[in-house]
């Protein structure tokens, strides 16, 4: 809630002036707000893990192309990839170089494998974007202005399911939390016996 224009959210904080902790929070609100995300897991904890790539690569590719080329920046200029595709190779180079440099402990074979994987993924996204633009009269990055169809879709957008598979590659997450798959935990007591769920 709160991220959808049709369903705005409201957050209400109740503070008690007689509680020192509440009063401190109120008196130091600006400092607290400036460090709001300090307790949130940083998205860089699992950079370039398979799920992080799946969830973030489309948005990063589009953002870098849009902001890194002045002819692509305006909301309705997503269609301009038809003119500028050849000049967007810097996007592929930048993202693959970042993947190559992110973990100094990886051996050279693993680094090269990751770099090539990321390069192919970004190139595929740019090529698919060009293909999508070629089938449209107008195209915008997201629903920003007018009626032009968007390139990027929110994962919960009901229109996403109606799109062809190529367009679904441009699902842009608003968060990179939970980028790794879930794991099972088997809890054992001190005697080594597994604790049944009813006992937990």
C-alpha positions, 0 to 999 in steps of 0.5 A: 500500500502507498505505492499505488496512485489509486490506493495511497497509504497513510502512516500514523505514528503515535508518540507519548510525550511522557515516555523518554524514548518517544520524546527522544524520537520526536526531538531527533526526528531529522536524525532518525529519518536520515538513517531510516534504512540503517536497519534494513539489509543492504541490497549489496549483501548478495550482489549479482546472485542469480535472484538479484540479477533476475529481479534487478537487471532490467531496471538497471539496464533501462535506468543506465541507458536512460540517464547515460544518453541524453537522447534517451532521457525524457519519459517518452524517449524510450522509443529512441532506442531505435536510433541509439541502440548502437551507442548503448553498448556502454550499458553492457560494458558498465554493468558487466564490469561492475559484475566482474569487480564486485567480489575480489575473492572469486577465481578468474574462471568464475569472474569471467563466467559471471561477466559473460552471463551478465553481458549476454543478459544485458545485450538481450534486454537491449535487443528485446527493448529495440524489438518492442520499440519497433512494434510501437508508435510511442513508448515511455519508460513507465506510466509517467505521461500521456497514454504511451505504453510503458516499457517497464512494468510493476510486478503486480501490474495486472497488465503484465500477464497480458503482455508477450513474453518479451515484454515480461522481461521488463518487470521492474521490482521496487525492492531487492529484498528476498533476493535469495531462495528460501531455505529449510531449517531443521531444529534439533534438541540437545540430544540430536533429535529433530524437533517436530513442528508442534513442539516449536 
